[in-house]
Amino acid sequence: MANLNTIGCATILRNTGYGTCVFYPQFMRGAIRVGPDAEFDETALADLRAALITQTHLDSKVDRAYPIHGFKNITDNTEDTVFQTFADGSQVPVRDGNYNLTWQYTDGGWCLSNALRSFNFQNSRWLFYDQAFQFYGWRKQNAEGAYVLAGIPVVFHANPWRMNTGAEVARFSVYFSIAAEYLNESLGFFKANFNPAEIEGLQTVAMTQVGTSLAGLITVQLTTGCDNTNIYDQYSTELAVAALWKGYNDATGAEIDIDTVTAVPGTKSFAVQLDVTDPDYPTTAPAKVRISLAGPTALNAADIPNLESVVFITTRG
């Protein structure tokens, strides 16, 4: 029976027995930024590795998952509980302090640091995992009332890197500020049967034109990483498929059909032939066109994982 102006304090108390098997946090090894609406229900948790791989390959940058691995050191500046002290010397608790955590990493160096700084000053949600492959998230109820694992709301900041001192390596670090409730009363945890470090973030594919455009024929090299590794040897066969490329009229944004894509061994490049009879193909030179690879979801389905290309703008020829 619901009673007006009644506070059910006793009903929220929990028993202190804990059995023989308890959850015990271990050293954190990494974190995964997930989309604002990402929720992992029982079906997703049954194959969490596959669910996270799917999330990392979403075409939407907002909804995509972005992992960070290899946490080394932690600086724990978690606030103590905040108390108000009265004139008579008594104290009353005001609020729990926030978890303010900074983790140092080395893998990825400046390249990863620069990418992570694109997440600064944005609201974001994160899953964390420890050395025992235990995931930490927000145990929340979905629209159907079932409990799911969701990302924890955090204040995130990828810090500016610090110089190598001669005694320590260059320092790359990330900062998380988390309200206490999300790692206490609302904590959701899940023991995975795989190493979360297997979940790779996408690499950006850059395009460099080889020669000049010839009547819609555009030849490009594809490279990844800070070292501009040419991916031709790895994917020359898989990427020589017209359906895995996109062409657009730069002025109108309309999509242009692609007739063929041919691997070119001599220059380790790909020759992309736009359909010059497509009504969206610009009729006069030197109008500009855009080309790119298909989205990460389509590439992954074609056994070309962990890649997303930039949009390359050039003349139509």
C-alpha positions in Angstrom: 0.0 0.0 0.0 1.4 3.4 -0.9 1.3 5.9 1.9 1.5 9.6 1.5 4.4 11.4 3.2 6.0 8.1 4.3 9.8 7.5 3.9 10.6 3.8 3.6 14.2 4.0 5.0 14.2 0.4 6.3 13.2 -1.0 2.9 16.5 0.1 1.2 18.8 -1.5 3.7 20.7 -4.5 2.4 21.9 -7.6 4.3 25.7 -7.8 4.9 26.1 -11.5 4.2 28.2 -12.1 1.1 28.7 -15.9 0.6 32.0 -17.4 -0.6 32.4 -15.8 -4.1 32.7 -12.0 -4.3 33.4 -9.4 -6.9 36.8 -7.8 -6.2 38.1 -5.0 -8.5 41.6 -5.5 -10.1 44.1 -3.1 -11.7 42.4 -1.3 -14.6 43.9 -2.1 -18.1 41.8 0.0 -20.4 38.5 1.7 -21.3 36.1 1.8 -24.2 34.2 4.9 -25.2 30.7 3.7 -26.3 27.8 5.5 -27.8 25.3 7.4 -25.7 22.6 4.9 -26.4 24.7 1.7 -26.3 23.2 -1.0 -24.1 24.4 -4.5 -23.7 21.6 -6.9 -22.7 21.8 -10.6 -21.9 22.0 -11.5 -25.5 24.9 -9.1 -26.2 26.7 -10.1 -23.0 26.6 -13.7 -24.1 29.0 -12.8 -26.9 30.3 -9.4 -25.7 33.4 -9.7 -28.0 31.3 -9.8 -31.1 29.0 -7.0 -29.8 32.0 -4.7 -29.2 33.5 -5.5 -32.5 30.2 -4.5 -34.1 30.2 -1.3 -32.1 33.7 -0.3 -33.2 32.7 -0.7 -36.9 29.5 1.4 -36.8 29.4 4.0 -39.5 28.1 6.7 -37.1 31.0 8.3 -35.3 28.7 9.3 -32.5 27.5 5.8 -31.8 30.8 4.0 -32.5 33.0 2.4 -29.8 36.6 3.7 -29.3 38.9 1.5 -27.2 42.0 2.6 -25.2 44.3 -0.2 -24.0 47.5 -0.6 -22.0 47.0 1.5 -18.9 50.2 1.5 -16.9 50.1 3.8 -13.9 47.1 5.3 -12.1 47.0 8.7 -10.2 44.0 8.5 -7.9 42.8 11.9 -6.9 39.4 10.8 -5.8 37.7 13.3 -3.4 37.0 12.4 0.2 33.4 12.6 1.3 32.4 16.2 1.7 31.2 17.2 5.2 29.8 20.4 6.6 31.3 21.3 10.0 29.0 23.2 12.3 29.8 25.7 15.1 29.4 23.0 17.8 32.1 20.9 16.0 29.6 18.3 14.7 29.8 17.2 11.0 27.1 16.2 8.6 27.9 14.5 5.2 26.9 16.6 2.2 27.9 14.3 -0.7 30.3 11.6 -1.8 33.4 12.8 -3.6 33.9 12.1 -7.3 36.4 9.6 -8.6 39.1 11.6 -10.3 41.4 9.2 -12.0 44.3 9.6 -14.4 45.8 6.7 -16.2 49.2 6.8 -18.1 49.7 4.7 -21.2 52.5 4.2 -23.7 51.0 2.2 -26.6 50.0 4.5 -29.5 52.1 7.5 -28.2 51.4 10.8 -29.8 49.3 9.4 -32.6 46.7 8.0 -30.1 47.0 11.0 -27.8 46.1 13.3 -30.7 43.1 11.2 -31.6 41.8 11.0 -28.1 42.0 14.8 -27.7 39.2 15.0 -30.3 37.0 13.6 -27.5 37.8 16.4 -25.1 35.0 18.8 -23.9 32.3 16.4 -24.9 29.8 14.4 -22.9 30.8 10.7 -23.2 30.1 7.3 -21.7 32.7 4.6 -21.1 33.2 1.0 -20.1 36.3 0.1 -18.2 38.0 -3.3 -17.8 40.7 -4.7 -15.5 43.5 -7.3 -15.7 41.0 -10.1 -14.8 38.9 -9.2 -17.9 36.2 -7.8 -15.7 34.1 -5.1 -17.4 32.7 -2.1 -15.4 29.7 -0.1 -16.5 26.4 1.4 -15.5 23.8 -1.1 -14.4 20.7 0.6 -15.7 17.1 -0.3 -16.7 16.2 -0.1 -20.3 12.9 0.9 -21.7 11.4 -2.6 -21.1 12.5 -2.5 -17.5 15.3 -5.1 -17.9 18.8 -4.4 -16.5 21.5 -3.8 -19.1 25.2 -2.8 -19.0 25.6 0.7 -20.3 28.5 3.2 -20.5 29.3 5.2 -17.4 28.8 9.0 -17.8 32.1 10.7 -17.3 34.0 13.9 -17.7 36.9 12.9 -20.0 40.1 14.7 -20.9 43.1 13.5 -22.9 45.9 15.5 -21.3 48.6 17.3 -23.2 51.6 15.0 -23.3 54.7 15.7 -21.2 58.3 15.6 -22.1 60.7 12.7 -21.6 62.7 13.7 -18.6 65.7 11.3 -19.2 64.5 9.3 -16.2 60.9 8.7 -17.5 59.4 8.2 -20.9 57.2 10.9 -22.5 54.0 10.9 -20.6 50.7 10.3 -22.3 47.6 10.2 -20.0 43.8 10.3 -19.9 41.6 11.7 -17.1 38.2 10.5 -16.0 35.9 12.1 -13.4 33.1 9.8 -12.3 30.2 10.4 -9.9 30.5 8.0 -7.0 27.2 6.3 -7.6 28.2 4.8 -10.9 31.1 2.8 -9.3 29.0 1.9 -6.2 25.2 1.6 -6.1 24.8 1.6 -9.9 27.9 -0.4 -10.8 27.3 -3.1 -13.4 30.1 -5.7 -13.8 30.6 -8.6 -16.2 33.4 -11.2 -16.3 34.4 -11.7 -20.0 35.9 -14.9 -21.5 38.2 -12.9 -23.8 41.0 -10.4 -23.5 39.4 -6.9 -24.1 42.6 -5.8 -25.7 41.5 -7.8 -28.7 39.0 -5.1 -29.5 40.9 -2.8 -31.9 40.0 0.8 -32.7 39.7 1.9 -36.3 42.6 3.2 -38.3 42.1 6.1 -40.7 43.0 5.4 -44.3 44.5 8.3 -46.2 44.4 8.6 -50.0 47.2 10.0 -52.2 46.6 10.4 -55.9 48.9 8.7 -58.4 49.2 10.8 -61.6 46.3 12.9 -62.8 42.7 12.1 -63.3 41.6 10.9 -66.8 37.9 11.2 -67.6 36.8 10.0 -64.3 39.6 7.5 -63.8 41.3 8.3 -60.5 44.2 6.3 -59.2 45.0 6.4 -55.5 47.3 4.8 -52.9 45.8 3.9 -49.5 47.9 4.3 -46.4 47.4 4.1 -42.6 49.0 5.1 -39.4 51.6 7.7 -38.5 54.1 5.8 -40.7 51.8 5.8 -43.8 51.8 2.1 -44.3 50.5 1.2 -47.8 47.8 -1.4 -47.3 47.9 -2.6 -51.0 49.8 -5.9 -50.2 47.3 -6.8 -47.5 44.0 -5.9 -49.3 44.8 -5.7 -53.1 42.2 -8.3 -53.9 39.5 -7.4 -51.3 39.5 -3.7 -52.2 39.4 -4.2 -56.0 35.6 -4.3 -55.7 33.5 -1.3 -57.0 30.8 -1.8 -54.3 33.4 -1.0 -51.6 34.1 2.5 -52.9 32.0 5.7 -53.0 32.0 8.6 -55.5 30.3 11.9 -55.2 29.8 15.2 -57.1 31.7 17.6 -54.9 29.4 20.6 -55.8 26.0 18.8 -55.3 26.9 16.0 -53.0 25.0 13.6 -55.3 26.5 10.0 -55.4 28.1 8.9 -58.7 28.1 5.3 -59.7 31.5 3.5 -59.9 32.0 1.2 -62.8 35.2 -0.6 -61.8 38.1 -0.6 -59.3 41.4 -2.2 -60.5 44.4 -3.1 -58.4 47.6 -1.6 -59.9 50.6 -3.7 -58.8 53.3 -1.3 -60.2 52.4 1.6 -58.0 50.5 -0.4 -55.3 47.4 1.6 -55.9 43.8 1.3 -57.0 42.4 2.8 -60.2 38.8 3.9 -59.6 36.7 4.5 -62.7 33.6 6.7 -62.1 30.7 6.2 -64.4 31.0 9.2 -66.7 27.4 8.6 -68.1 25.9 9.0 -64.6 23.8 12.2 -64.7 25.4 13.2 -61.4 28.9 13.1 -62.9 30.0 16.7 -63.5 30.0 17.5 -67.2 32.8 20.0 -67.4 36.4 20.0 -66.4 38.0 20.8 -64.0 35.0 20.2 -61.7 35.7 18.3 -58.5 34.6 14.9 -57.4 35.0 13.0 -54.1 35.9 9.4 -53.5 36.2 7.3 -50.4 35.9 3.7 -49.3 32.6 2.4 -48.1 31.8 2.7 -44.4 33.5 0.5 -41.7 30.5 -1.8 -41.4 30.7 -2.7 -45.1 34.4 -3.1 -45.0 34.3 -5.3 -42.0 31.7 -7.5 -43.6 34.1 -7.9 -46.6 36.9 -9.1 -44.3 38.6 -5.7 -44.3 38.4 -4.8 -40.5 39.4 -1.8 -38.5 39.6 0.7 -41.3 37.8 4.0 -42.2 38.9 6.2 -45.0 39.0 9.9 -45.4 37.1 11.6 -48.2 39.5 12.5 -51.0 38.7 15.5 -53.3 40.2 15.8 -56.8 39.3 17.0 -60.3 37.2 14.8 -62.5 39.7 14.7 -65.4 
